[in-house]
Amino acid sequence: MRLHSSLAAFHDRLEEVAGSGDAGRLVKEAGPLRAAVLADIRRATSALSLLPSDLQRDPTVLPTLLTIQSALPSQLDAITTLAASGDWRAVHLRLANQVRPLESLTSALVEKVDHEVGEEGAQTVLNMRLVQRRVLLIVPMAAVITLLIAGTLGLAITRSITQPLERLVEGSQALAQGNFQHRVAIGGEDQLARLGQVFNDTARRLRDLYATLQSSEDRLRLVIDTIPAHVWSARPDGSVDFINQRWLESTGLSIETGLGWAWGSVVHPDDLARFVDEWHAALEVGEPMESEARLRRADGNYRWWLIRNVPLRDELGNIVKWYGTAVDIEDRKQTEDALRRSEAYLHEAQRASQTGSWRHDFLSGVVTVSPEGLRIWGIKPEDEASVTEFFFGRMHPDDRPVVEQEYGAAVLKKADFRSDFRIVLPDGTVKNIHAIGHPTLNESGHIVEFVGTAIDITESKRAEEALRQAQADLARANRVTTMGELTASLAHEVNQPIGAAITDANTCLRWLTRDQPDLEEARAAASRMVKDGKRAGEIIGRIRVLFQKGTPEREWVDVNEVIREMIVLLHNEITHHSISVRTELARDLPRVMGDRVRLQQVMMNLIMNSIDAMKDVAGTREIGIKSQPAENEQLLVSVSDTGVGLPPKQADQIFNAFFTTKSHGTGMGLRISRSIVESHGGRLWAADNAPSGASFHLTLPIKPF
């Protein structure tokens, strides 16, 4: 009984010390415990050996004690070795699988002894009664029989008991040495034979259990050493007691250097103090921690690692161990840094270009915008700017219906969205916005989101307006200059109908002052006078229009009519230089949407260029003007001449500002003409005319531009 209590106390104490994770304490306390248990075994063995042979009814008691005596020291040595290496999980397994069964054996011995004592007591009472009745007869006979049996069977019985016991002791010693392959050969059907069978079965189970345990430990260690991460464990005070092979290979340190608190040597100096403080804080509160730090590799380079530590608690909630991992996040860090730089560049680029980005999530309905977008739309932190209604609400009332229709059509067609509109901020500021968007579809073809940009084009709109005004002013100056050059011709054009009107007026008076007034002739002369006056008025009206200053006005324009008007206006100049005009104007030519005055200026510039090119040319002087429909819903107008042609090697420069081959030219006529045509959505270019001269061609779209 005392042996069983000692062995139970031995197991419980070792279990408690193993739970603390203190190897020194375990080694220190294991010695006295082992000595106490072995002393109890020796006392029990001695007591059993002193008993009379007729009282030793169970022959397995003594071999069992010897087995425990042999196995206990080797198990304790193995446990202390595992504890010194920090493998506390194996310590607990060995306590449970090796020491606990020894305690169970002593418990079984206690039961057997108690049972035998009871049987012996009962048998003693019966024997005493029998002795009382048959003492005179039994004693002599028993003496004679005992002597005979002892003489004949003593040797055989002794050998049948001592040899199996010797085999059991030999087997227990083999088990204590870790030889689980040993078998005890005991024949027969008695208790010793059955004990041998139990021993062999126990040895087989121990062999299988040890093999399974060893395989599990090998697999676990292989996993811990193979996973692409640093793995370690620490005592409750934070000192490291285990590190895996991956950590050693990565840092290039020895296992002795990495244990305890020496691991700090691999942490970057800029991160060490912060990380140690976080580790101490986690130890103090007993909560998991997560941190990032740079660790030095064996090659001397530092890399970022994500470090996590979690506590292991016993059933009472006390921390018995800390387990930690570290995962290499250097690539993620570099990606995050690159992303932050990219976002910073993007924000700066958006701010510089006044371009804000936006995203409309169709699953949640939420709209998000970039910081520059917040500034453009004048959004404050307290504004509920996460829905489309907010943005539509800030649009100019005249523009909102159009934009809503355009955006709805883009969503319906799953197509790109593009629109120009105005927004009105709470302080009354009006901004011009150019917005574009692109839908993102899922695998089913449904819209997931719309992403796009909103560009503040207020300044560019103002610049465009200023440019248009400057171009209009420049075009007017060009018209005034041209008209100044044509003063004599224009005066002649005006004088002709005025002179004709005066002549007709005199004729009318003569017909009326006759003795018999000729009213029909007077009426005819008056009609001609009215016609000449209208003609003079039309010429003056055209001149006034060309001199007028104002903003361009778009209307449907008959290009053939514009050509005819310019031929009439320049008729005197054309006649003065003996130039003939040949026209091929297409019938039913579609009208174009444009500014009539500016298109007149283009035609006047082109005809005047042809006149200037033929002033000094001997031979035929002819201007050909042709209008016709062209491809892509456009019309084509060509003005050709038989003049000096384009300047050699400078044909591509004639549309440049201030380039001229005329001694009196400004070099702006063709530049302005091209700008006017391009503002109408058309194109103006020049080419050589065979066999001599040059030709200018312009296209204008039939549909409004």
Buried (B, 14 or more C-beta within 10 A) or exposed (E): EEBBEBBBBBBEBBBEBBBBBBBEBBBEBBEEBBEBBBEBBEEBBEEBEEEEEEEBBBBBBBBBBBBBBBBBEBBBEBBBBBBEEBBBBBBBBBBEBBBBBBBEBBEBBBEBBEEBEEEEEEEEEEEEEEEEEEEEEEEEEEEEEEEEEEEEEEEEEEEEBEEBBEBBBEBBBBBBEBEBEBEBEBEEEBEBBEBBEEBBEBBEEBBEBBEEBEEEBEEEEEEBBEEEBBBBBBBBEBBBBBBBBBBBEBBEBEEEBBBBEBBEEBBBEEBBEEBBEBBEEBBEEEEEBEBBBBBBBEEEEBBBBBBBBBBEEEEEEEBBBBBBBBBBBBEEBEEEEEEEEEEEEBBEEBBEEBBBBBBBBBEEEEBBBBBBBBBBBBBEEEEEBBEBEBBBEBBBEEBBEBBBEBBEEBBEEEEEBEBBBBBBEEEEEEBBBBBEBBBEEEEEEEBBBBBBBBBBBBEBBEEEEEEBEEBBEBBBBBBEBBBEBBEEBBEBBBEBBBEBBEBBBEBBEBBBEEEEEEEEBBEBBBEBBEBBBEBBEBBBEBBEBBEEEEEBEBEEBBBBBBBBBBBBBBBBBBEBEEBEBEEEBBEEBBBBBBBBBBBBBBBBBBBBBBBBBBEEBEEEBBBBBBBEEBEEEBBBBBBBBBBBBBEEEEBEEBBEEEBBBEEEBBBBBBBBBBBBBEBBBBBBEBBEBEEBBBBBBBBBBBEEB
